[in-house]
Amino acid sequence: MASVPLGSVVSGGRLSGSIGLLRSLVTYWRPGRQRGLRRMYRPFVGEGDLVFDVGAHLGDRTAAFHALGARVVALEPQPRLADWLERRVGGLERVTIRRTAVGAAPGSATLAVASRHPTVSTLAHGWRRRMADDNPGFRAVRWDDEVEVNVTTLDRLAEEFGHPSFLKIDVEGFEADVLAGLSVAVPGMSVEFVAGGLDVARRCVDRIASLGAYEFNVIPGENRAMLWPTWRDAEAARAWLAAGADRLPSGDLYARIAGGAGRHARDEAGR
C-alpha cells in the first residue's frame, strides 16, 4: 500500500530508497503491531501449520505466523526488501525465504520498483499505469527502476513444501495472477485490494470460488477486525466490490472454506 511521502524527493536513488525503507520499517515494525497481527491471524493459523506469505515485504506478517507456531515460506522478489527480510526473520528456524515472485506460470518477469515506496513495487504493469489516475494514494509513487525476477507458482510451492493451511497474498495488483497458479482449495487465505483496482479483487473472488465453497469477509486498511458481522458468499462479495467496496482506499479480502474459520476455528473470548 502506498505510504504518505516524507518530504520532497531526495536526489539519488540510493538515498531515496533508504528513506522508503525507513518509512516501511517504521510502519510495519512499530511497537504493538505484532500483538495485533497474532490476534487477527489466530483463527486461521495454528501450531504446525504451513503458511505461504506471498509478498512478504519486510516480514512483519511472517513473524506473526511464526509466533503462532506455523512453518512459513516467505516470498519476496525485490532484492533490497529481501535483504531486510533476511535480517528481520531469516534466523527463525521454521521460516524459509525465497527471493522469487509468484504468478500464473513459472519463468521470469520484470518487477517495476518504486524506490521511495518499496512495498508497492509490482509485476502488474497495466495496473501500475492506471493507479495514479484511479487512486489518490498512488499519485506520489514513481516506479523508477526495474529488475528481472524469477517466478514460481503456488502449485509448485505446494509440491516442494506441502499444501498450506493459509495463504497471504499482497502483491500490488498481481493477486489474481498469483491465484491463477493454484489448482487446489486452501482452508484460508487473504488477498489485498486497492481502490482503483477492484477488478483485480473481483477476479480473485472468481478464482477462489472456482476452487471450492468459500465465504468471504473484509478487513479495511491496516485494521484488525472484520468489517462484516457475518461471512458472505462469493456473489455477495462480488456485489460489494462492484458497488465500490464502501469507498475504502485499501484492505484485505479474506476467504475461508464455508462454515468455519479454516482449520482453526477458535473461541476468542477471553483472549
TIMARTOR-436754 format. One line per 10 residues: their letters; for each residue x, y, z of N, C-alpha, C, O, CB. Coordinates in steps of 0.05 Angstrom, whole numbers. Glycine has a CB too. Layout:
<rs>
A) X Y Z X Y Z X Y Z X Y Z X Y Z | ... .
</rs>
This chain:
<rs>
MASVPLGSVV) 17 -24 0 0 0 0 18 25 0 39 25 12 -19 0 24 | 9 46 -13 24 70 -15 26 84 12 7 84 27 13 89 -36 | 50 95 18 54 110 42 53 140 36 58 148 13 80 102 56 | 47 156 56 49 185 53 77 193 49 94 185 65 36 200 77 | 84 209 28 112 216 24 124 231 48 110 247 61 114 233 -1 | 150 226 53 164 241 74 180 264 61 202 260 52 183 222 90 | 168 287 59 182 310 48 186 308 18 172 292 5 208 314 61 | 204 323 8 209 324 -21 226 300 -29 239 288 -13 222 350 -29 | 226 294 -55 243 273 -66 272 280 -63 280 302 -71 235 267 -95 | 288 262 -52 317 267 -49 331 257 -73 326 234 -82 328 253 -23 .
SGGRLSGSIG) 348 273 -85 362 265 -109 381 242 -102 393 241 -81 378 288 -121 | 382 223 -121 399 199 -117 383 176 -108 369 176 -88 420 205 -96 | 384 154 -125 367 131 -119 372 117 -93 354 108 -80 370 111 -141 | 398 117 -85 405 103 -60 393 116 -35 381 102 -19 436 101 -57 | 396 143 -33 385 157 -10 354 156 -11 342 153 10 395 186 -9 | 343 160 -34 314 159 -37 303 131 -29 283 129 -15 305 165 -65 | 317 110 -37 309 83 -30 312 78 0 295 64 12 325 63 -44 | 332 90 13 336 87 42 313 100 57 304 89 77 363 99 50 | 304 123 48 282 136 61 257 119 59 242 116 78 276 164 48 | 253 107 35 229 90 31 230 66 50 210 58 61 227 81 3 .
LLRSLVTYWR) 253 53 52 256 30 70 252 38 99 239 24 115 283 17 67 | 262 61 107 259 70 134 229 75 140 219 67 161 274 96 139 | 215 87 122 186 92 125 171 65 129 154 63 146 175 107 101 | 179 45 113 165 20 114 172 5 141 154 -7 153 173 2 91 | 197 7 149 204 -6 175 189 7 198 179 -8 215 234 -3 180 | 186 33 198 171 47 219 142 38 219 130 33 239 173 77 216 | 131 36 194 102 28 192 97 0 200 78 -5 215 93 33 163 | 113 -19 190 106 -47 193 119 -60 218 112 -83 224 114 -62 169 | 138 -47 231 150 -59 255 147 -40 279 163 -41 297 180 -64 250 | 126 -24 279 122 -6 302 113 -23 326 102 -44 323 100 15 295 .
PGRQRGLRRM) 118 -12 350 111 -27 375 82 -34 376 65 -17 370 120 -11 399 | 76 -58 385 48 -67 389 36 -80 364 15 -93 366 31 -44 397 | 48 -76 341 36 -87 316 36 -117 316 16 -129 307 51 -76 292 | 57 -130 326 58 -159 325 35 -171 342 24 -191 334 85 -169 336 | 30 -159 365 8 -170 382 -19 -169 367 -34 -189 368 6 -154 408 | -24 -147 353 -49 -145 338 -50 -165 315 -71 -176 309 -52 -118 327 | -28 -169 301 -27 -188 279 -32 -216 288 -46 -232 276 0 -186 264 | -19 -224 310 -24 -251 321 -53 -255 328 -64 -277 322 -6 -256 346 | -65 -236 340 -94 -238 347 -111 -241 322 -130 -257 322 -103 -214 364 | -104 -226 301 -120 -227 277 -118 -254 263 -138 -264 252 -111 -204 258 .
YRPFVGEGDL) -94 -265 262 -89 -290 247 -95 -315 263 -96 -337 252 -61 -291 237 | -99 -313 289 -102 -337 306 -125 -355 296 -122 -379 298 -107 -329 334 | -148 -345 287 -169 -363 277 -161 -379 252 -174 -399 246 -194 -347 271 | -140 -371 238 -133 -384 213 -107 -400 215 -103 -419 199 -130 -363 192 | -90 -394 234 -63 -406 234 -57 -416 262 -61 -403 282 -41 -385 226 | -47 -441 263 -40 -453 289 -15 -469 288 -1 -470 268 -63 -471 298 | -9 -482 310 16 -497 313 19 -518 291 1 -534 287 16 -510 341 | 42 -518 278 48 -538 258 37 -533 231 42 -548 212 38 -564 267 | 21 -512 227 10 -505 201 32 -495 182 54 -487 191 -12 -485 203 | 26 -496 156 43 -484 136 30 -460 124 6 -461 116 49 -506 114 .
VFDVGAHLGD) 44 -438 123 34 -413 111 53 -404 89 77 -405 92 31 -391 133 | 41 -396 66 56 -382 46 51 -352 48 28 -343 45 48 -393 17 | 71 -337 53 70 -308 54 80 -296 28 104 -293 24 86 -296 79 | 61 -291 10 68 -282 -18 68 -252 -19 48 -239 -15 48 -294 -39 | 92 -241 -23 96 -212 -20 101 -206 9 87 -191 22 71 -196 -30 | 123 -219 20 129 -218 48 140 -191 57 139 -184 81 149 -240 56 | 149 -175 38 159 -148 43 180 -148 65 201 -160 61 135 -129 52 | 175 -136 88 195 -135 110 190 -155 132 203 -154 153 195 -107 122 | 171 -174 128 169 -197 145 152 -194 170 153 -212 187 195 -204 153 | 137 -172 173 121 -169 197 100 -191 200 95 -201 221 107 -142 197 .
RTAAFHALGA) 87 -199 177 67 -219 179 79 -247 180 69 -265 193 47 -218 155 | 102 -251 167 117 -276 171 123 -280 200 120 -302 210 143 -275 154 | 132 -259 214 138 -262 243 114 -269 259 116 -285 278 150 -235 253 | 91 -258 252 66 -264 267 58 -294 262 50 -307 281 43 -246 258 | 59 -303 237 53 -331 231 72 -350 247 63 -370 258 55 -337 201 | 97 -343 247 117 -359 261 111 -360 291 113 -381 304 145 -349 256 | 104 -337 302 97 -336 331 73 -353 338 70 -361 361 93 -307 339 | 55 -357 319 32 -374 324 39 -404 320 21 -421 323 10 -367 304 | 64 -410 314 72 -438 313 74 -449 285 79 -473 282 54 -455 328 | 70 -433 264 69 -443 237 97 -445 225 116 -431 233 52 -425 220 .
RVVALEPQPR) 99 -462 205 122 -461 186 114 -440 164 91 -440 156 128 -489 173 | 133 -424 156 127 -403 137 146 -403 114 171 -404 118 127 -375 151 | 135 -402 90 151 -397 66 146 -368 58 124 -362 49 145 -417 42 | 166 -351 61 163 -322 56 175 -316 28 199 -322 24 176 -305 78 | 159 -305 11 168 -300 -17 169 -270 -22 150 -256 -20 149 -314 -37 | 193 -261 -30 197 -232 -35 218 -229 -57 242 -235 -52 206 -217 -9 | 210 -220 -81 229 -219 -103 246 -193 -104 267 -193 -117 214 -221 -128 | 237 -172 -90 252 -147 -92 278 -148 -76 276 -153 -52 234 -123 -82 | 301 -145 -88 326 -151 -74 330 -136 -48 338 -148 -28 349 -145 -93 | 325 -110 -48 330 -94 -23 311 -103 -1 319 -105 22 328 -64 -29 .
LADWLERRVG) 286 -107 -8 267 -117 13 275 -145 22 273 -151 46 238 -117 2 | 283 -162 4 291 -189 12 315 -188 30 317 -205 49 297 -205 -13 | 334 -169 26 356 -167 45 346 -161 73 356 -173 92 375 -145 35 | 327 -142 75 317 -135 101 300 -158 113 299 -162 137 300 -110 100 | 285 -172 95 270 -195 104 289 -216 117 282 -227 138 255 -208 81 | 312 -220 105 331 -239 117 340 -229 144 343 -245 163 356 -242 98 | 345 -203 147 354 -192 172 333 -195 194 339 -201 217 361 -162 169 | 307 -190 186 286 -190 207 277 -218 215 273 -223 239 262 -174 196 | 274 -236 196 263 -262 203 279 -286 192 271 -309 196 235 -264 192 | 301 -280 178 316 -302 166 328 -322 186 335 -344 179 338 -291 150 .
GLERVTIRRT) 332 -314 211 343 -331 231 323 -349 245 331 -366 262 358 -315 251 | 297 -346 239 277 -362 253 277 -390 241 278 -394 216 249 -349 250 | 276 -411 258 281 -438 249 259 -449 231 265 -467 215 284 -456 272 | 234 -440 232 213 -450 216 206 -432 192 184 -434 180 188 -455 233 | 224 -414 186 219 -395 164 238 -400 141 263 -402 145 222 -365 174 | 227 -403 117 243 -406 93 238 -382 75 215 -376 69 236 -433 78 | 259 -369 67 256 -345 50 264 -352 21 286 -364 17 274 -322 61 | 247 -345 3 253 -348 -26 252 -321 -39 232 -307 -37 233 -369 -39 | 273 -315 -54 274 -289 -68 262 -293 -96 276 -291 -116 304 -279 -70 | 237 -297 -96 223 -303 -121 195 -292 -120 183 -289 -99 222 -333 -127 .
AVGAAPGSAT) 184 -285 -144 157 -277 -146 139 -302 -151 149 -324 -155 153 -257 -170 | 113 -298 -149 94 -319 -153 74 -310 -174 64 -287 -173 79 -328 -126 | 67 -327 -193 49 -319 -214 33 -343 -225 31 -364 -213 64 -306 -236 | 23 -339 -249 6 -359 -262 22 -382 -273 12 -405 -275 -11 -347 -284 | 47 -377 -280 65 -397 -293 94 -391 -285 101 -368 -280 61 -398 -324 | 110 -412 -283 138 -408 -276 153 -394 -299 145 -396 -322 152 -434 -269 | 174 -380 -292 190 -366 -312 205 -342 -300 216 -344 -279 173 -357 -336 | 204 -320 -315 216 -295 -305 198 -272 -313 181 -275 -331 245 -291 -315 | 201 -249 -300 184 -226 -305 199 -201 -296 219 -202 -281 157 -228 -292 | 190 -178 -305 202 -152 -298 186 -139 -275 162 -133 -278 203 -133 -323 .
LAVASRHPTV) 199 -135 -253 188 -122 -230 193 -92 -231 216 -84 -233 199 -134 -203 | 171 -76 -231 174 -47 -230 177 -39 -201 160 -45 -184 149 -33 -243 | 199 -25 -195 207 -19 -168 202 11 -163 211 28 -178 236 -26 -163 | 189 17 -141 185 45 -132 204 49 -108 199 40 -86 156 51 -123 | 227 63 -113 248 63 -93 239 78 -68 247 71 -46 273 76 -104 | 222 99 -71 214 114 -47 190 101 -33 184 107 -10 206 143 -55 | 176 83 -47 154 68 -35 157 39 -42 142 28 -58 126 79 -46 | 177 25 -30 185 -1 -40 164 -23 -37 164 -42 -52 209 -10 -25 | 145 -20 -18 125 -41 -15 103 -39 -36 85 -56 -36 112 -39 12 | 104 -20 -55 85 -20 -77 98 -27 -104 86 -22 -125 71 7 -79 .
STLAHGWRRR) 121 -39 -103 133 -49 -128 116 -72 -138 104 -86 -123 163 -59 -123 | 115 -75 -165 94 -92 -176 102 -105 -203 119 -95 -217 69 -77 -181 | 91 -128 -208 93 -142 -234 69 -135 -252 69 -142 -276 94 -172 -230 | 49 -121 -241 24 -115 -256 27 -88 -270 20 -68 -259 -1 -115 -237 | 38 -89 -294 46 -63 -307 22 -47 -316 22 -22 -315 64 -69 -330 | 0 -60 -325 -24 -45 -332 -36 -32 -308 -45 -9 -309 -44 -63 -346 | -37 -46 -286 -47 -36 -260 -31 -12 -251 -42 9 -243 -46 -58 -238 | -5 -14 -253 13 8 -246 7 33 -261 6 55 -250 42 0 -250 | 3 31 -287 0 54 -304 -26 69 -298 -28 94 -302 0 46 -333 | -46 55 -288 -72 69 -283 -76 78 -255 -94 94 -250 -94 51 -291 .
MADDNPGFRA) -59 69 -236 -64 75 -208 -61 105 -201 -76 115 -184 -46 60 -190 | -43 119 -214 -40 148 -208 -66 163 -214 -72 183 -200 -17 160 -224 | -81 154 -234 -106 167 -241 -129 158 -224 -148 173 -218 -112 163 -270 | -128 132 -216 -152 120 -203 -151 118 -173 -171 113 -160 -155 92 -214 | -127 124 -161 -125 122 -132 -107 145 -122 -83 145 -128 -114 95 -122 | -118 165 -108 -101 188 -99 -77 180 -83 -57 194 -83 -118 207 -83 | -78 158 -68 -56 149 -52 -31 142 -67 -10 140 -56 -64 126 -35 | -34 138 -94 -12 130 -110 0 153 -127 18 148 -142 -20 108 -129 | -10 177 -123 -1 198 -141 28 207 -135 40 219 -152 -19 222 -137 | 38 201 -111 66 208 -105 85 185 -112 109 188 -110 68 214 -75 .
VRWDDEVEVN) 74 162 -121 91 139 -126 103 141 -154 89 147 -174 74 113 -124 | 129 136 -156 143 135 -181 158 108 -183 175 102 -167 162 159 -185 | 150 92 -203 164 67 -207 188 73 -224 187 75 -249 145 45 -221 | 211 77 -211 235 89 -224 257 69 -230 279 77 -237 245 111 -207 | 251 43 -226 272 23 -232 258 -3 -240 234 -6 -235 290 19 -207 | 273 -21 -251 263 -47 -259 283 -68 -252 307 -63 -253 255 -48 -289 | 274 -92 -246 292 -115 -241 279 -140 -251 255 -144 -247 299 -117 -210 | 294 -157 -264 284 -183 -273 284 -202 -249 304 -205 -235 301 -194 -296 | 261 -216 -246 258 -234 -223 248 -262 -232 235 -264 -253 239 -223 -202 | 255 -282 -217 244 -309 -223 216 -310 -213 208 -297 -194 262 -330 -209 .
VTTLDRLAEE) 200 -327 -226 172 -331 -219 166 -360 -216 174 -377 -232 153 -319 -241 | 153 -367 -194 143 -394 -189 113 -393 -186 101 -372 -190 157 -407 -164 | 101 -416 -180 72 -417 -176 65 -429 -149 82 -442 -136 58 -434 -199 | 41 -424 -140 32 -436 -115 32 -466 -116 39 -480 -97 4 -425 -107 | 24 -477 -139 24 -506 -142 52 -517 -139 56 -538 -127 12 -514 -169 | 72 -504 -151 99 -514 -149 109 -511 -120 124 -529 -110 118 -498 -167 | 102 -490 -107 110 -487 -78 97 -510 -62 110 -521 -44 102 -460 -68 | 72 -516 -68 59 -538 -53 72 -565 -58 74 -581 -40 29 -539 -61 | 81 -569 -82 96 -594 -88 122 -596 -72 129 -617 -63 102 -595 -118 | 134 -573 -68 160 -573 -54 157 -573 -23 171 -588 -9 176 -548 -62 .
FGHPSFLKID) 138 -558 -13 136 -554 16 112 -568 29 111 -571 53 135 -525 22 | 92 -575 13 67 -585 23 44 -565 19 49 -542 12 69 -592 53 | 20 -574 23 -3 -557 19 -7 -539 43 -9 -548 66 -29 -574 14 | -10 -513 38 -12 -494 61 -40 -494 73 -59 -501 61 -5 -466 51 | -40 -485 98 -66 -480 112 -76 -452 107 -100 -447 109 -63 -486 142 | -57 -434 101 -65 -406 97 -46 -393 77 -22 -399 77 -64 -390 124 | -58 -376 60 -43 -360 41 -47 -331 47 -70 -323 51 -51 -367 11 | -26 -315 49 -28 -286 50 -16 -275 24 8 -280 19 -14 -274 75 | -31 -261 8 -22 -251 -17 -25 -221 -18 -48 -210 -17 -38 -265 -41 | -3 -207 -21 -2 -178 -22 19 -170 -42 43 -167 -36 4 -165 7 .
VEGFEADVLA) 11 -167 -68 30 -164 -90 22 -141 -109 29 -142 -132 32 -190 -105 | 8 -122 -99 3 -97 -114 -8 -101 -142 5 -96 -162 28 -81 -115 | -33 -111 -143 -47 -114 -168 -42 -139 -183 -53 -144 -204 -40 -91 -185 | -25 -157 -172 -18 -182 -185 -31 -206 -171 -25 -229 -177 12 -186 -185 | -50 -201 -152 -62 -222 -136 -76 -243 -152 -73 -267 -147 -81 -210 -116 | -91 -235 -172 -106 -254 -188 -87 -272 -204 -93 -295 -208 -126 -240 -208 | -65 -261 -213 -45 -277 -227 -33 -298 -209 -28 -320 -217 -23 -259 -239 | -28 -290 -184 -18 -310 -164 -38 -333 -161 -30 -356 -161 -12 -296 -137 | -63 -326 -158 -83 -347 -153 -87 -364 -178 -97 -387 -176 -109 -334 -145 | -81 -354 -201 -84 -370 -226 -64 -393 -226 -69 -412 -241 -78 -352 -251 .
GLSVAVPGMS) -44 -392 -210 -25 -414 -207 -31 -434 -185 -14 -450 -177 2 -404 -203 | -56 -432 -174 -65 -450 -153 -88 -467 -163 -107 -457 -175 -74 -434 -128 | -86 -493 -160 -107 -511 -171 -122 -526 -149 -140 -542 -156 -94 -530 -189 | -116 -523 -124 -130 -537 -102 -139 -517 -81 -128 -496 -78 -112 -558 -90 | -161 -524 -67 -171 -507 -46 -152 -506 -22 -139 -526 -16 -199 -517 -37 | -150 -483 -10 -135 -478 14 -154 -470 36 -172 -454 30 -112 -456 9 | -151 -479 61 -171 -473 81 -176 -443 85 -199 -435 90 -163 -484 107 | -156 -426 84 -160 -398 88 -140 -382 72 -118 -391 66 -158 -390 118 | -147 -358 65 -129 -340 50 -137 -311 52 -160 -305 59 -127 -349 21 | -119 -293 46 -125 -265 44 -111 -254 20 -89 -262 13 -117 -250 70 .
VEFVAGGLDV) -125 -235 6 -114 -221 -17 -119 -191 -13 -140 -183 -4 -126 -231 -44 | -98 -175 -19 -102 -146 -17 -120 -135 -39 -119 -146 -61 -74 -132 -18 | -135 -114 -33 -150 -100 -53 -144 -70 -50 -138 -61 -28 -181 -105 -52 | -145 -55 -72 -139 -27 -72 -159 -12 -89 -165 -21 -111 -110 -22 -82 | -169 11 -79 -187 27 -95 -174 34 -122 -150 40 -123 -195 53 -80 | -189 34 -143 -179 38 -169 -171 12 -183 -166 12 -207 -155 56 -168 | -169 -10 -168 -162 -36 -179 -180 -58 -168 -171 -80 -165 -133 -42 -172 | -205 -51 -164 -224 -70 -152 -230 -93 -172 -240 -114 -164 -249 -57 -144 | -225 -88 -198 -229 -110 -217 -211 -133 -211 -218 -156 -216 -224 -100 -246 | -187 -128 -200 -168 -149 -193 -180 -165 -170 -179 -190 -170 -141 -137 -184 .
ARRCVDRIAS) -192 -152 -150 -205 -166 -128 -228 -183 -138 -232 -205 -128 -214 -147 -107 | -243 -173 -157 -266 -189 -167 -256 -214 -181 -268 -236 -179 -283 -172 -187 | -233 -212 -196 -222 -235 -208 -212 -255 -187 -214 -279 -191 -198 -227 -227 | -202 -245 -165 -194 -262 -143 -217 -278 -132 -215 -302 -127 -180 -246 -121 | -240 -264 -128 -264 -278 -118 -272 -300 -137 -279 -322 -129 -287 -257 -113 | -272 -294 -163 -279 -314 -183 -261 -338 -181 -271 -361 -182 -279 -302 -211 | -235 -333 -179 -217 -356 -178 -219 -372 -153 -220 -397 -154 -188 -346 -181 | -222 -358 -130 -225 -372 -105 -251 -389 -105 -250 -412 -96 -226 -353 -81 | -272 -378 -115 -298 -392 -115 -297 -416 -134 -311 -436 -130 -320 -373 -125 | -280 -415 -154 -277 -438 -172 -263 -462 -159 -264 -484 -168 -262 -430 -197 .
LGAYEFNVIP) -249 -457 -137 -233 -478 -123 -250 -492 -102 -242 -515 -95 -209 -466 -111 | -271 -480 -93 -287 -493 -72 -309 -475 -61 -313 -453 -72 -269 -501 -49 | -323 -485 -41 -345 -470 -29 -334 -451 -7 -331 -459 16 -367 -489 -17 | -328 -426 -15 -316 -407 3 -335 -386 12 -355 -381 -2 -292 -394 -11 | -330 -374 35 -344 -350 44 -323 -328 49 -299 -334 53 -361 -356 69 | -332 -303 50 -313 -281 49 -319 -260 70 -342 -258 80 -315 -268 21 | -298 -245 78 -301 -222 95 -279 -203 88 -262 -208 71 -299 -231 126 | -279 -180 101 -261 -158 94 -249 -146 119 -262 -143 140 -276 -136 78 | -223 -139 118 -210 -122 138 -201 -96 124 -184 -98 106 -186 -137 152 | -212 -74 132 -204 -48 119 -176 -40 126 -168 -42 150 -224 -26 126 .
GENRAMLWPT) -161 -30 107 -135 -19 112 -117 -36 130 -114 -60 126 -138 8 124 | -106 -23 150 -89 -36 169 -104 -42 195 -91 -46 216 -64 -20 175 | -130 -44 194 -146 -51 217 -142 -80 224 -128 -94 210 -176 -45 212 | -154 -89 246 -151 -116 255 -177 -131 258 -177 -155 264 -137 -117 282 | -200 -118 253 -226 -131 257 -240 -133 230 -238 -116 213 -243 -115 277 | -256 -155 228 -272 -160 204 -293 -138 201 -305 -130 221 -284 -188 204 | -298 -130 177 -318 -109 171 -346 -119 174 -364 -105 185 -314 -98 143 | -352 -144 165 -379 -154 165 -383 -173 189 -366 -189 196 -385 -170 139 | -406 -170 203 -411 -187 226 -414 -216 219 -409 -234 236 -436 -177 241 | -423 -222 195 -425 -250 186 -411 -252 159 -410 -233 143 -455 -259 184 .
WRDAEAARAW) -400 -275 154 -386 -280 129 -406 -282 106 -429 -291 110 -368 -306 130 | -398 -274 82 -415 -273 59 -406 -291 37 -382 -298 35 -417 -244 48 | -425 -299 20 -417 -317 -2 -404 -302 -25 -402 -277 -24 -442 -332 -13 | -395 -316 -45 -380 -304 -66 -396 -283 -81 -386 -262 -89 -370 -325 -86 | -422 -288 -86 -438 -269 -100 -441 -243 -85 -440 -221 -97 -466 -281 -106 | -444 -244 -59 -446 -220 -43 -419 -205 -43 -419 -180 -43 -454 -227 -14 | -397 -220 -42 -371 -206 -43 -367 -192 -70 -357 -170 -71 -348 -227 -39 | -375 -205 -92 -373 -192 -118 -390 -167 -119 -381 -147 -129 -382 -212 -140 | -414 -169 -108 -432 -145 -109 -421 -122 -93 -423 -99 -101 -460 -153 -98 | -409 -128 -70 -396 -107 -53 -374 -94 -68 -371 -69 -68 -386 -119 -27 .
LAAGADRLPS) -357 -109 -81 -335 -98 -97 -346 -81 -121 -336 -60 -126 -317 -120 -107 | -366 -92 -134 -377 -78 -157 -390 -51 -149 -390 -32 -165 -398 -95 -171 | -400 -49 -124 -412 -25 -114 -391 -5 -104 -399 16 -94 -432 -31 -93 | -366 -12 -105 -345 7 -97 -332 1 -71 -316 17 -61 -356 34 -95 | -337 -22 -58 -324 -31 -34 -325 -10 -12 -305 -5 2 -294 -37 -40 | -349 2 -8 -353 22 12 -333 45 11 -327 59 30 -351 10 40 | -322 50 -13 -302 71 -18 -277 68 -1 -263 88 5 -315 98 -13 | -271 45 8 -247 40 23 -222 44 5 -223 35 -18 -246 12 36 | -202 58 14 -178 61 -3 -163 35 -7 -150 31 -28 -159 81 10 | -164 17 13 -149 -9 10 -158 -27 33 -173 -18 51 -118 -5 11 .
GDLYARIAGG) -150 -52 32 -156 -71 53 -149 -99 43 -135 -102 23 -185 -69 61 | -158 -118 58 -153 -146 51 -180 -161 51 -196 -159 69 -134 -160 71 | -183 -177 30 -207 -194 27 -199 -222 37 -180 -233 27 -217 -195 -3 | -214 -232 57 -208 -258 69 -228 -278 58 -251 -273 53 -210 -257 99 | -218 -303 54 -235 -325 45 -229 -349 62 -206 -355 69 -230 -331 15 | -250 -364 68 -247 -389 83 -267 -409 73 -287 -401 61 -250 -384 114 | -261 -434 76 -280 -455 68 -306 -450 84 -305 -446 108 -269 -483 74 | -328 -450 70 -354 -442 82 -360 -459 106 -357 -484 106 -376 -445 61 | -370 -446 127 -379 -460 150 -360 -460 173 -366 -472 194 -387 -487 143 | -337 -448 170 -317 -448 192 -296 -428 188 -296 -413 168 -305 -475 195 .
AGRHARDEAG) -277 -426 206 -254 -408 204 -230 -423 197 -210 -424 212 -250 -392 231 | -230 -435 173 -207 -452 164 -205 -476 182 -225 -486 192 -182 -435 165 | -181 -485 187 -177 -509 204 -176 -501 233 -174 -519 250 -151 -523 196 | -177 -476 240 -172 -468 267 -193 -449 278 -186 -427 288 -144 -455 269 | -218 -457 276 -239 -442 289 -235 -443 319 -232 -464 331 -268 -452 281 | -234 -419 331 -228 -418 360 -247 -398 373 -256 -379 361 -199 -410 365 | -253 -404 398 -268 -385 414 -249 -364 424 -231 -370 440 -283 -399 438 | -252 -339 414 -233 -318 421 -240 -304 447 -226 -286 456 -233 -297 399 | -262 -312 460 -269 -299 485 -247 -302 506 -237 -324 510 -296 -311 496 | -240 -280 518 -220 -281 539 -192 -279 530 -174 -279 546 -224 -305 555 .
R) -188 -278 503 -160 -277 493 -151 -248 493 -128 -242 485 -158 -289 464 .
</rs>
